[in-house]
Amino acid sequence: RDRYQRRVRGLSRISSTSLLNLGRPIYHSLTMSGPATAVTASKFQKFMNHPAGPKTVFFWAPLMKWCLVGAGLKDLSRPADKLSVSQNTALAATGFIWVRYSMVITPVNYSLAAVNFFVGVSGVTQLYRIWDYRRSHPDPAPKLAAD
C-alpha cells in the first residue's frame, strides 16, 4: 500500500502537458513518417498560413460568394420577362469591377477574381436573355380611350 501511495504522489507532480508531450512522439510515429509526410505537412502549413488562406476573410468571402453564381444559374430557369434589369446590371458591374480589384489588392486573390468573373458572366447572361426576350416580344402600343 505504501508503494502505491508513492506512485500516486509521484504522478501528481507530473503536469498534464508533460503527459501530452510523452505521447507526442508515439502519435507522430504512427501518423507521420518519412520525407513524403514532411513535404505534405509543409504544403498544408503553407496553405493554412497563406495570406489568403482559411484563417482570413480572403478565403471565406469568395467561397460564400459562389452562392450568387448559384442564384444566377437558378435564374436561368426563370422566364426572361420576370428578370430584373437593374439587379442583373448590378451583378454584372460589381462582378467585373471586383475582378479588377482582386488583382490589385495584396495578396492577389485569384479565388475572388474567379468567383467575381462568374458573377459578372451570370449577370451579362441574364441581361442578354432579357434583351432577347424584349426584342422578340415587343410591347403592343397602348390603346387610347375612344374620344
C-alpha positions, 0 to 999 in steps of 0.5 A, spaced: 500 500 500 505 504 501 508 503 494 502 505 491 501 511 495 508 513 492 506 512 485 500 516 486 504 522 489 509 521 484 504 522 478 501 528 481 507 532 480 507 530 473 503 536 469 498 534 464 502 537 458 508 533 460 503 527 459 501 530 452 508 531 450 510 523 452 505 521 447 507 526 442 512 522 439 508 515 439 502 519 435 507 522 430 510 515 429 504 512 427 501 518 423 507 521 420 513 518 417 518 519 412 520 525 407 513 524 403 509 526 410 514 532 411 513 535 404 505 534 405 505 537 412 509 543 409 504 544 403 498 544 408 502 549 413 503 553 407 496 553 405 493 554 412 498 560 413 497 563 406 495 570 406 489 568 403 488 562 406 482 559 411 484 563 417 482 570 413 476 573 410 480 572 403 478 565 403 471 565 406 468 571 402 469 568 395 467 561 397 460 564 400 460 568 394 459 562 389 452 562 392 450 568 387 453 564 381 448 559 384 442 564 384 444 566 377 444 559 374 437 558 378 435 564 374 436 561 368 430 557 369 426 563 370 422 566 364 426 572 361 420 577 362 420 576 370 428 578 370 430 584 373 434 589 369 437 593 374 439 587 379 442 583 373 446 590 371 448 590 378 451 583 378 454 584 372 458 591 374 460 589 381 462 582 378 467 585 373 469 591 377 471 586 383 475 582 378 479 588 377 480 589 384 482 582 386 488 583 382 490 589 385 489 588 392 495 584 396 495 578 396 492 577 389 486 573 390 485 569 384 479 565 388 475 572 388 477 574 381 474 567 379 468 567 383 467 575 381 468 573 373 462 568 374 458 573 377 459 578 372 458 572 366 451 570 370 449 577 370 451 579 362 447 572 361 441 574 364 441 581 361 442 578 354 436 573 355 432 579 357 434 583 351 432 577 347 426 576 350 424 584 349 426 584 342 422 578 340 416 580 344 415 587 343 410 591 347 403 592 343 402 600 343 397 602 348 390 603 346 387 610 347 380 611 350 375 612 344 374 620 344 
